[in-house]
């Protein structure tokens, strides 16, 4: 266990995504997820400004605070609960700016913290 912990810490220091561990007696099975294989990933966090959204499927367009002002850098599609979507859409109606290419653009006044891998 302590060697795995040390390896996980080392991969974080080197900026790697993480490690994969498996039970010593388990086999690798092609195209199959095994309950004996564990992925341990290093997630990074970033504070962002929400610039716009799409509803089908739901996605947020975000910009990083330290980059060029209000330049989209990512689209967030996963990790938002249904309650969070409803609350966001209720607020977004009041700050809607325009629509283009299926994206509803809003005033850049809402912030969120996103987790990402790479």
PEURLIN-V98746 format. One record per backbone hydrogen bond with DSSP energy under -1.0 kcal/mol. CO is the residue of the C=O (numbers start at 1). NH is the residue of the N-H. If there is no record, write none. Layout:
CO_NH + CO_NH
This chain:
1_5 + 2_6 + 3_7 + 4_8 + 5_9 + 6_10 + 7_11 + 8_12 + 9_13 + 10_14 + 11_16 + 12_15 + 17_42 + 19_40 + 21_38 + 23_26 + 29_32 + 34_37 + 36_23 + 38_21 + 40_19 + 44_116 + 46_114 + 47_65 + 48_112 + 49_63 + 51_106 + 52_61 + 53_104 + 54_59 + 59_54 + 60_76 + 61_51 + 61_52 + 62_73 + 62_74 + 63_49 + 64_67 + 68_71 + 74_62 + 76_60 + 81_85 + 82_86 + 83_87 + 84_88 + 85_89 + 86_90 + 87_91 + 88_92 + 89_93 + 91_94 + 92_95 + 95_107 + 98_105 + 100_103 + 103_100 + 104_53 + 105_97 + 105_98 + 107_109 + 110_50 + 112_48 + 114_46 + 116_44
